[in-house]
Amino acid sequence: MKAKLFIILVLGSLFGSAAMAQTILEKKISINVQQKSVYYTLAQMEKAGDFVFSYHSDLIPKDSLVNLNQTETSIKEVLEQLFKNRFTYLEDKRFLVIRAALKPLRIITTDITSDEKNYSVSGLVVDGASGERLMNASVYEKQELVSSITDEHGYFKLKFKTGNPNALTITASKLNYQDAAVNFLQSVSIDSRMQRNAYRYAESNSTGVERDPLAQFFLSARQKIQSLNIPDFFANRSFQVSLAPGLSTRGLMSSQVVNKFSLNLTGGYTAGVNGAEIAGLFNINRFNSGYLQLAGVFNLVGGTVKGLQLAGINNRALDTVKGLQVSAFANKAEGTVKGLQLAALNNEARKLQGIQIGLVNVADTSEGASIGLVNIIRNGFYKVGLSANQTLNTNVSLSTGTHQFYTIIHAGVNVNSGIRMKGMGIGVGHDFMFNDRVYLSAVLDYQIYGEQNFHQNWKLGKLLLTAQLSKNISLFAGPTFRKYTYGIPYDFAAAAADPAAYNENVMARGKPSKYAFGWEAGIAFNSVFKPKVPVRSSAFVSKFQRPSENWNIGLAAVSGLDIKSTNGVVGAEAFLERELRGNLAATFSVGYLQHLINSRTTFPELTPGMISMSYSDRNDYKSIPIKIGMKTYLSRRMFFAGELGAVIGLNNENYITYLVAGQPAMRIRTGKTLNAYTGGASIGYSFDNGLETSLKYEKYFGHDIQLMTIRAAYRFKLNK
């Protein structure tokens, strides 16, 4: 009985598997069309077979008229009758991909030399049908990872050492051709054809990282050709070392090798890493990266990132990130982020299932948290609020994110009040949804206040009941609880009378704190961010995506003030800009900046009977700022940017002069040339006619200089 049951189960499994394994090409359909277009015929086949064709629009003449009458015929036979074996077909779930039929290749060996374990093989690669010699075909040996590319005469030569001189396989690959191979068994050579299906998994998951502008800039033509010719063969090795892409221990085959450890002195180009990869400037991986990837400038991964990806400027993954992306400027994942994206300027993900921390965060859909000044979440919202509280009667706020988590930035003043208070702050919030129209907002907030200076700060908790009056308007109100820390105004008279005692008293008192309840109420105008149009849509390309691979050069005028000293600032700069894929741009600028300081400050008598007067002369500070930066476009024209660089001071000659009764004036130099590192962030708008304007904040590290400037620029395209 058990034996019968076993046989029944086995047979059932076999027949069930056979039924389930029926492919699209094996499906039988009936179709009858007379003098109909190819486009109409393919649509009827899709309907009859319950599948979808996928093909390049230029591949098939869709307007050609055909006659076709088939009953209970397999889709494969119908296609062969329709296209006469001009195409090959690849199935992917419900899709049937139509591709041009691959042409045959042939290897003609012209010279084979051997010296014990040293081999040299040379020959020609030709079209298997016409005999035409083929240029830019890849020829390689899979075990030794030795490769070459044919010259303009179709000629190649391979040199290698092998531990098994009785078995060598030389393979030739070229885009739009079938692979060909020659197996060498001592002095006998046998032609064969490679089975491409053995590597189909790798080919179907290729992301085409070589089409990225960054990769195109750093990769040679031979490396790009090699990657296009060999999309489906990859080997695993322990390590590789490279000076630059192509100059590595794996040679031209570096793009076909996944390494456990990869060291790139300047930059490297590999199939992937399954351990650690370190580069002085950049790493480029065709497929996946795990578990540690470090680069001084950028990392570019064509597949999934697992673990830590750390770069000085930019990280980019063309698929999913499972771990941490950390950079000084921007991170981007074109798939799902399951982990943390941390950048000073911009983070972007298609689907967020983790945390983003940066100045500007972007996600198509979010199930996590985005922490920044602006969060553009396609399934989230933005809200502009007008409110009043017990301290400031006029406040403006901007909230961006999702109801699960959002950030708030705000500023306010007292209007028509005897106390001219002003303040600003930042906070985070979560909405407890009762229904679509009523919810409770829990907010944690940090604010700074003051009349002249921001010497007071509040740490607040808020519970605001929100009622949605319409689709775009809501009212909110509720209690607040705050910890209030304030500074005591400086007493000039007490400090002059007894400086030591006054300073000791100030240190002893510190900054007093109080706790108090308050209130807040207001009105909000809210909306949702427009869904991002899919990349394949022409509307997305024309209305949002900026052109890539453009070089721009331009001039800019700069004007503003030092917000610490309120001195004016004027200047100009020349800049070079490279537009990159993914709505990014890299910038380099050199400028001239002048701080309008030129002034004299006079002091009264300091030492009775000796120094009757003194005054300080300060001249304009002139400098040359040199900076590199990144821009990320939130729309076709609006952008955020970040810069890092150095400021070279040209002069800073300050003097203090003492006037002593009965003696010549004493003039002492107190200033020295000011050199500094600088960093800044800006928001701007680019016009199609080349004009550009932006508002920028900049900080001189190690010095009490903070600039707020307006920049107006004009760009010229270097390549048309």
C-alpha positions in Angstrom: 0.0 0.0 0.0 2.9 2.4 0.9 4.6 1.6 -2.4 1.4 2.4 -4.4 0.9 5.6 -2.4 4.6 6.6 -3.1 4.1 5.9 -6.9 0.9 8.0 -7.0 2.6 10.9 -5.2 5.6 10.8 -7.6 3.5 10.6 -10.7 1.2 13.3 -9.4 4.3 15.5 -8.7 5.7 14.9 -12.1 2.5 15.6 -14.0 1.8 18.6 -11.8 5.2 20.0 -12.4 4.8 19.5 -16.1 1.5 21.3 -16.1 2.9 24.1 -14.0 6.0 24.3 -16.2 4.1 25.1 -19.4 5.8 28.2 -20.9 4.3 31.1 -22.8 5.9 29.8 -26.0 4.2 26.4 -25.5 0.7 27.8 -25.1 -1.6 27.1 -27.9 -3.8 29.8 -29.4 -6.1 30.4 -32.3 -5.8 33.6 -34.4 -7.1 34.8 -37.7 -6.1 38.2 -39.0 -6.2 39.4 -42.6 -4.4 42.6 -43.8 -3.8 43.8 -40.2 -0.8 45.5 -38.8 1.9 43.7 -36.9 1.0 45.8 -33.8 -2.7 44.6 -34.0 -1.6 41.0 -34.5 0.7 41.0 -31.5 -2.1 42.6 -29.4 -4.5 39.7 -30.4 -1.8 37.2 -29.5 -1.4 38.8 -26.0 -5.2 38.6 -25.5 -5.4 35.0 -26.6 -2.5 33.8 -24.6 -2.8 36.0 -21.5 0.7 37.5 -21.6 2.5 40.7 -22.6 5.1 41.3 -25.3 8.1 43.4 -24.5 10.3 44.7 -27.3 12.2 47.8 -28.5 10.0 50.1 -30.6 12.5 50.2 -33.4 12.9 46.4 -33.6 9.6 45.6 -35.3 7.8 47.4 -38.1 4.5 47.6 -36.4 2.6 49.2 -39.3 3.4 46.3 -41.8 0.3 44.4 -42.8 0.2 40.6 -42.4 -2.1 37.7 -43.0 -2.2 34.9 -40.3 -4.6 32.0 -39.8 -3.7 29.5 -37.1 -5.8 27.1 -35.0 -4.6 25.6 -31.7 -1.0 26.4 -32.6 1.8 27.1 -30.1 2.8 30.7 -29.7 6.4 29.8 -30.7 5.2 28.3 -34.1 2.9 31.4 -34.7 5.9 33.7 -34.1 8.2 31.7 -36.4 5.6 31.9 -39.2 5.1 35.6 -38.5 8.8 36.7 -38.3 10.6 33.9 -40.1 13.2 33.2 -37.3 14.5 36.8 -37.3 14.1 37.0 -33.5 14.8 35.1 -30.3 12.4 35.1 -27.3 13.0 35.3 -23.6 10.3 34.6 -21.0 10.1 36.7 -17.8 7.0 35.8 -15.7 4.1 37.2 -17.8 6.3 39.0 -20.3 7.7 37.6 -23.5 10.7 39.6 -24.6 11.4 39.8 -28.3 15.1 40.3 -29.2 17.0 40.3 -32.5 18.4 36.8 -33.3 22.0 36.5 -32.3 24.4 36.0 -35.2 27.1 33.3 -35.1 30.7 33.9 -34.2 33.7 31.9 -35.2 37.3 31.7 -33.9 40.1 31.0 -36.3 43.3 30.1 -34.5 46.4 31.2 -36.4 49.2 30.5 -34.0 49.5 28.3 -30.8 52.8 28.2 -29.0 53.6 26.5 -25.7 56.7 26.2 -23.4 55.9 23.8 -20.6 53.2 25.8 -18.7 53.4 29.0 -20.8 50.9 29.4 -23.5 50.4 31.9 -26.2 47.3 31.7 -28.4 46.5 34.1 -31.3 43.9 34.2 -34.0 41.0 35.9 -35.6 37.3 36.4 -34.7 34.9 36.4 -37.7 31.2 36.5 -38.4 30.2 32.9 -38.6 27.9 33.5 -41.6 29.7 36.1 -43.7 33.3 35.5 -42.6 33.8 39.2 -41.9 36.5 40.0 -39.4 35.1 41.6 -36.3 36.6 44.4 -34.3 36.0 44.9 -30.5 35.2 41.2 -29.8 36.2 40.0 -26.3 38.4 36.9 -26.2 39.1 35.3 -22.9 40.0 32.1 -20.9 37.6 31.6 -18.0 39.8 29.7 -15.6 42.9 32.0 -15.9 40.8 35.2 -16.3 43.0 36.3 -19.2 41.4 38.4 -21.9 41.9 40.6 -24.9 39.9 42.6 -27.4 40.2 42.2 -31.1 41.8 45.0 -33.1 40.5 46.6 -36.3 41.5 43.4 -38.3 39.7 41.0 -35.9 43.1 39.8 -34.5 43.7 38.8 -30.9 46.6 37.3 -28.8 46.4 35.8 -25.3 49.3 35.1 -23.0 48.9 33.1 -19.8 50.2 30.4 -17.6 48.0 27.4 -16.7 48.5 24.6 -14.3 46.6 22.2 -16.6 48.2 22.4 -20.1 45.9 19.7 -21.4 42.7 21.6 -21.0 42.1 25.2 -22.2 39.0 26.9 -23.5 39.2 30.1 -25.4 35.9 31.9 -25.6 34.9 34.8 -27.9 31.9 37.1 -27.1 30.5 40.1 -28.8 27.3 42.1 -28.4 24.4 40.8 -30.6 26.4 37.6 -31.4 26.3 34.0 -29.9 29.4 33.1 -28.0 31.9 30.8 -29.6 34.6 28.7 -28.0 37.6 26.6 -29.0 38.7 23.8 -26.6 42.4 22.9 -26.8 43.5 19.3 -25.9 47.2 19.3 -26.5 47.6 19.7 -30.2 44.0 19.0 -31.1 41.4 21.8 -31.2 37.7 21.3 -31.3 35.1 24.1 -32.2 32.0 24.3 -29.9 29.2 26.7 -29.0 28.7 28.0 -25.5 25.4 27.4 -23.7 24.2 31.0 -22.9 21.3 29.6 -20.8 23.9 28.6 -18.1 24.4 32.3 -17.4 21.0 33.7 -18.0 20.4 34.6 -14.4 23.4 37.0 -14.4 22.4 38.5 -17.7 18.7 39.2 -16.7 19.9 41.0 -13.6 22.4 43.3 -15.3 21.7 46.9 -14.4 23.9 48.6 -17.0 26.1 50.5 -14.5 28.3 51.4 -17.5 25.6 53.7 -18.8 25.9 55.9 -15.7 27.7 59.2 -16.5 30.2 58.7 -13.6 31.1 55.3 -14.9 31.3 56.5 -18.5 33.7 59.3 -17.4 36.1 57.0 -15.5 35.9 53.8 -17.7 37.8 53.3 -20.9 36.2 52.3 -24.2 37.8 48.8 -23.9 36.3 48.3 -20.5 32.8 49.3 -21.7 33.1 47.0 -24.7 34.2 44.2 -22.5 31.2 44.6 -20.2 28.8 44.7 -23.1 30.3 41.7 -24.8 30.4 39.5 -21.7 27.2 40.2 -19.7 26.8 36.7 -18.2 30.1 35.3 -17.1 31.5 36.0 -13.6 34.2 34.5 -11.5 34.9 34.6 -7.7 38.4 35.3 -6.4 39.9 36.2 -3.0 41.4 39.6 -3.8 42.4 42.2 -6.3 44.5 45.3 -6.3 44.2 48.1 -8.8 45.8 51.5 -9.5 42.9 52.6 -11.7 40.2 50.9 -13.7 41.9 48.4 -16.1 45.3 48.7 -14.3 44.7 45.8 -11.9 45.8 42.4 -11.0 42.8 41.1 -13.0 43.6 43.2 -16.0 40.7 43.7 -18.4 38.8 40.9 -16.7 38.4 42.9 -13.5 34.8 43.7 -14.4 34.0 39.9 -14.5 35.4 39.1 -11.0 33.7 39.2 -7.6 36.3 39.7 -4.9 36.3 39.1 -1.2 38.8 41.9 -0.8 39.4 44.8 -3.2 42.0 47.6 -2.8 41.8 50.4 -5.3 44.6 52.9 -4.9 42.8 55.6 -6.9 39.7 53.8 -8.3 38.5 50.4 -9.3 36.0 48.7 -11.5 34.9 45.1 -10.6 31.9 42.8 -10.9 31.3 43.2 -7.2 32.7 42.6 -3.7 31.7 40.1 -1.0 33.8 41.3 1.9 35.5 44.6 1.9 36.5 47.2 -0.8 38.6 50.3 -0.1 39.5 53.1 -2.6 41.4 56.4 -2.4 38.9 58.0 -4.8 36.1 55.7 -6.1 34.7 52.2 -6.4 32.5 51.1 -9.3 30.8 47.7 -9.0 28.7 46.1 -11.8 26.6 44.1 -9.4 26.4 43.8 -5.6 28.5 45.1 -2.8 28.9 43.7 0.7 29.8 44.2 3.5 32.1 47.2 3.7 32.8 49.7 0.9 34.9 52.9 1.5 35.8 55.6 -0.9 37.3 59.1 -0.7 34.9 60.5 -3.3 32.1 58.2 -4.5 30.8 54.6 -4.6 28.7 53.4 -7.5 27.0 50.0 -7.2 24.9 48.5 -10.0 23.1 46.0 -7.7 22.4 45.7 -4.0 24.4 47.2 -1.1 24.7 45.1 2.1 26.5 46.5 5.1 28.3 49.9 5.3 28.8 52.1 2.2 30.9 55.2 3.1 32.0 58.0 0.8 33.4 61.5 1.0 31.0 62.9 -1.6 28.3 60.5 -2.9 27.0 57.0 -2.6 24.7 55.5 -5.3 23.1 52.0 -5.5 21.1 51.1 -8.6 19.1 48.6 -6.5 18.4 48.0 -2.8 20.4 49.1 0.3 20.4 46.8 3.3 22.5 48.6 5.8 24.1 52.1 6.0 24.8 54.7 3.4 26.9 57.5 4.8 28.4 60.5 2.8 29.2 64.1 3.3 26.9 65.2 0.5 24.4 62.8 -1.0 23.1 59.2 -0.9 20.8 57.5 -3.4 19.2 54.1 -3.7 17.0 53.4 -6.8 15.4 50.5 -4.9 14.4 50.0 -1.3 16.4 51.3 1.7 16.3 49.0 4.7 18.6 50.8 7.1 20.0 54.3 7.4 20.9 57.0 4.9 23.0 59.7 6.5 24.2 62.8 4.5 24.8 66.4 5.1 22.8 67.5 2.0 20.5 65.0 0.4 19.2 61.4 0.7 17.0 59.7 -1.9 15.3 56.3 -2.0 12.5 54.7 -4.1 11.0 53.0 -1.1 12.1 53.8 2.5 11.8 51.2 5.2 14.4 52.7 7.5 15.7 56.2 8.4 17.0 59.2 6.4 18.9 62.0 8.0 19.9 65.0 5.9 19.1 68.5 4.9 16.7 67.3 2.2 15.3 63.8 2.1 13.3 62.3 -0.8 11.4 59.0 -1.1 8.7 57.7 -3.5 7.0 55.8 -0.6 8.0 55.7 3.0 7.4 53.2 5.8 10.2 54.7 7.9 11.3 58.1 9.1 12.9 61.1 7.2 14.6 63.6 9.5 15.6 66.9 7.8 14.7 70.4 7.1 12.6 69.3 4.1 11.3 65.8 3.5 9.7 65.1 0.1 7.7 61.9 0.5 5.5 61.0 -2.5 3.0 59.2 -0.3 3.3 62.0 2.4 2.4 65.6 2.7 3.6 69.1 3.2 1.9 71.7 5.4 2.3 75.5 5.8 1.0 76.7 9.2 0.1 80.1 10.6 -0.2 80.2 14.4 0.1 82.1 17.6 1.3 81.1 21.1 1.8 82.7 24.5 5.1 84.3 23.5 4.9 85.1 19.7 1.7 86.1 18.1 2.8 85.5 14.5 4.5 82.2 13.5 5.0 80.5 10.1 5.9 76.8 9.9 6.6 74.2 7.3 5.9 70.5 8.0 7.0 67.7 5.6 6.9 63.9 5.9 4.2 61.4 6.6 1.7 61.1 9.4 3.9 58.5 11.0 6.8 60.9 11.2 7.4 64.4 10.0 9.7 67.4 10.7 8.8 71.0 11.3 10.8 74.2 10.8 9.3 77.5 11.9 10.0 81.2 12.7 8.0 83.9 14.4 7.9 87.5 15.7 5.7 89.6 17.9 3.7 92.0 15.7 2.1 95.2 17.3 3.5 94.4 20.7 5.6 96.3 23.1 8.1 93.4 23.5 9.8 92.9 20.1 10.6 89.2 20.5 11.6 87.0 17.6 12.3 83.3 17.4 12.9 80.2 15.3 13.0 76.4 15.8 12.9 72.9 14.6 10.8 69.9 15.7 9.5 66.4 14.9 6.0 65.0 15.1 3.7 62.0 14.9 -0.1 62.0 14.2 -2.5 59.7 16.0 -5.2 59.3 13.5 -8.8 59.1 14.8 -10.1 59.2 11.3 -9.4 61.0 8.0 -10.6 64.3 9.4 -9.6 64.4 13.0 -6.2 63.5 14.6 -3.9 64.3 17.5 -0.4 65.7 16.7 2.3 64.9 19.2 5.3 67.3 18.7 8.7 67.6 20.2 10.3 71.0 19.5 13.4 73.1 20.2 13.2 76.9 19.8 15.4 79.9 20.4 14.1 83.4 21.3 15.3 86.8 22.1 14.9 90.6 21.5 18.3 91.4 20.1 20.1 88.1 20.4 18.8 84.6 20.7 19.8 84.2 24.3 16.7 82.1 25.4 15.8 78.6 24.4 12.8 76.4 24.9 12.4 72.6 24.8 8.7 71.9 24.2 6.3 69.1 24.0 2.9 69.8 22.2 -0.4 68.0 21.9 -2.4 69.7 19.1 -5.8 68.5 18.1 -6.3 68.9 14.4 -9.5 69.1 12.5 -9.5 68.9 8.7 -12.0 71.4 7.4 -11.5 70.6 3.7 -9.0 68.8 1.6 -6.4 71.5 2.0 -7.3 73.5 5.1 -7.2 72.4 8.8 -7.4 74.0 12.2 -5.3 73.0 15.2 -5.0 74.0 18.9 -3.7 72.5 22.1 -1.5 72.8 25.2 2.2 72.9 25.3 4.7 72.2 28.1 8.2 73.8 28.0 11.5 73.9 29.7 12.6 77.6 29.5 16.3 78.4 29.7 17.3 82.1 29.5 20.4 84.2 29.7 20.9 87.4 31.8 21.6 90.6 29.8 25.2 91.8 30.1 25.6 94.6 32.7 28.3 96.9 31.3 28.4 99.1 34.4 28.9 96.3 36.8 31.5 94.6 34.6 33.5 97.9 34.3 33.4 98.6 38.1 34.7 95.1 39.1 35.4 92.8 36.2 36.6 89.9 38.3 33.7 89.9 40.7 31.2 90.3 37.9 32.6 87.3 35.9 32.6 85.2 39.0 29.0 86.0 39.7 28.0 85.2 36.1 29.7 81.8 36.3 28.1 81.0 39.6 24.6 81.8 38.3 24.9 80.0 35.0 21.7 80.0 32.9 18.5 79.8 34.9 15.7 77.4 33.8 11.9 77.4 34.4 9.1 75.0 33.5 5.7 76.3 32.3 2.6 75.4 30.5 1.5 77.3 27.4 -0.8 77.0 24.4 -0.7 77.2 20.6 -3.4 77.5 17.9 -3.5 78.2 14.2 -4.6 77.3 10.7 -2.7 75.1 8.2 -2.7 74.8 4.4 -1.7 71.3 3.4 -1.3 69.2 0.3 0.5 66.1 -0.9 3.6 65.8 -3.1 2.8 64.8 -6.6 3.6 61.1 -7.4 6.9 60.7 -9.2 6.2 59.7 -12.9 7.8 56.4 -13.8 11.2 56.6 -15.5 9.9 54.9 -18.6 7.4 57.6 -19.2 8.2 60.3 -21.7 6.5 62.8 -19.4 9.1 62.2 -16.7 12.0 62.6 -19.0 10.6 65.9 -20.5 9.2 67.5 -17.4 11.4 66.4 -14.5 14.6 64.6 -15.4 17.4 66.9 -16.3 19.7 66.1 -19.2 22.9 64.2 -18.1 26.5 64.3 -19.4 26.5 68.1 -19.9 29.5 70.2 -19.0 28.7 73.8 -18.0 31.0 76.7 -17.3 29.7 80.0 -15.8 30.2 83.2 -13.9 28.4 84.4 -10.8 28.0 87.5 -8.7 27.8 87.2 -4.9 26.4 89.7 -2.4 25.3 89.4 1.2 26.4 89.9 4.8 28.3 88.4 7.6 25.4 87.6 10.0 27.7 87.8 13.0 29.2 91.2 12.4 26.6 92.5 9.9 29.4 93.6 7.6 28.6 93.5 3.9 30.2 90.9 1.5 30.6 91.2 -2.3 32.4 89.1 -4.8 32.4 87.0 -7.9 33.2 83.4 -9.0 33.9 81.3 -12.0 32.6 77.7 -11.9 32.6 74.4 -13.8 29.7 72.1 -13.5 29.2 68.5 -14.6 25.6 67.3 -14.8 25.2 63.6 -13.7 22.6 60.9 -13.9 20.0 60.9 -11.2 19.4 64.7 -11.1 22.8 65.3 -9.6 25.6 67.7 -10.6 29.2 68.1 -9.4 30.7 71.6 -9.2 34.1 73.3 -8.9 34.5 77.0 -8.3 37.2 79.7 -7.8 36.2 83.2 -6.7 37.1 86.5 -5.2 35.3 87.8 -2.0 35.6 91.1 -0.2 34.3 91.7 3.3 33.4 95.3 3.7 34.9 95.9 7.1 36.9 99.2 6.6 36.2 101.0 9.9 37.6 102.9 12.9 36.4 102.2 16.4 37.3 104.8 19.1 37.7 104.0 22.8 37.6 106.4 25.7 40.4 106.9 28.2 41.5 103.4 29.4 44.3 104.2 31.9 43.8 107.6 33.7 46.9 109.9 33.3 48.6 107.7 30.7 46.5 106.6 27.7 44.0 109.3 26.8 42.5 107.6 23.8 42.8 104.6 21.5 41.2 103.5 18.3 41.1 100.3 16.2 41.5 100.4 12.4 40.1 97.4 10.5 40.5 97.1 6.7 38.5 95.1 4.2 39.2 91.4 4.3 39.9 90.0 0.8 40.1 86.3 -0.1 40.0 83.7 -2.8 37.6 80.8 -2.0 38.2 77.5 -3.8 35.4 74.9 -3.4 34.0 71.6 -4.7 30.3 70.7 -4.3 27.3 68.6 -5.3 23.8 69.7 -6.4 20.7 67.7 -6.2 17.6 68.7 -8.2 14.2 68.3 -6.5 12.5 69.2 -9.7 13.7 70.2 -13.2 14.8 73.6 -11.9 14.8 73.7 -8.1 17.9 72.4 -6.4 19.8 72.1 -3.1 23.6 72.3 -3.1 26.5 71.7 -0.7 30.1 72.8 -0.9 33.4 72.3 0.9 36.6 74.1 0.3 39.3 76.5 1.5 39.6 80.3 1.7 42.9 81.9 1.0 43.2 85.3 2.6 44.9 88.1 0.7 45.1 90.6 3.5 43.8 91.3 7.0 45.9 94.1 8.3 44.2 95.5 11.5 45.8 98.0 13.8 45.2 99.5 17.2 46.6 103.0 17.9 47.3 104.4 21.4 47.4 108.1 22.0 49.6 109.0 25.0 49.8 112.5 26.4 53.0 114.3 25.4 54.2 111.3 23.2 53.8 110.2 19.6 51.0 107.8 18.8 51.8 104.1 19.1 50.4 101.9 16.2 50.4 98.2 16.8 49.5 95.6 14.2 47.0 93.1 15.6 45.7 91.2 12.5 47.2 88.5 10.3 46.3 86.9 7.1 43.1 84.8 7.6 43.1 81.3 6.0 40.2 78.9 6.7 38.3 75.9 5.6 34.7 76.5 4.7 31.4 74.7 4.2 28.0 75.8 3.1 24.6 74.8 1.8 22.2 76.6 -0.6 18.8 76.4 -2.2 18.4 77.7 -5.7 16.5 77.8 -9.0 17.9 77.2 -12.5 16.3 78.6 -15.6 16.4 77.0 -19.0 18.0 80.1 -20.6 21.2 79.6 -18.4 20.3 82.0 -15.6 20.6 80.7 -12.0 19.9 82.2 -8.6 20.4 80.8 -5.1 20.4 81.7 -1.4 23.5 80.3 0.5 24.6 79.9 4.1 28.4 79.5 4.6 30.5 78.9 7.7 34.3 79.5 8.1 35.5 76.7 10.4 37.5 77.9 13.3 36.5 81.5 12.8 33.5 83.6 13.9 32.4 84.2 10.3 29.0 83.1 9.0 27.8 84.4 5.6 24.3 84.6 4.2 24.6 85.5 0.5 22.5 85.8 -2.7 24.2 84.4 -5.8 23.2 85.2 -9.4 24.9 83.2 -12.2 24.9 82.5 -15.9 25.9 79.1 -17.4 27.2 78.2 -20.8 27.0 74.7 -22.1 30.4 73.4 -23.3 28.9 70.4 -25.2 25.9 70.8 -27.4 
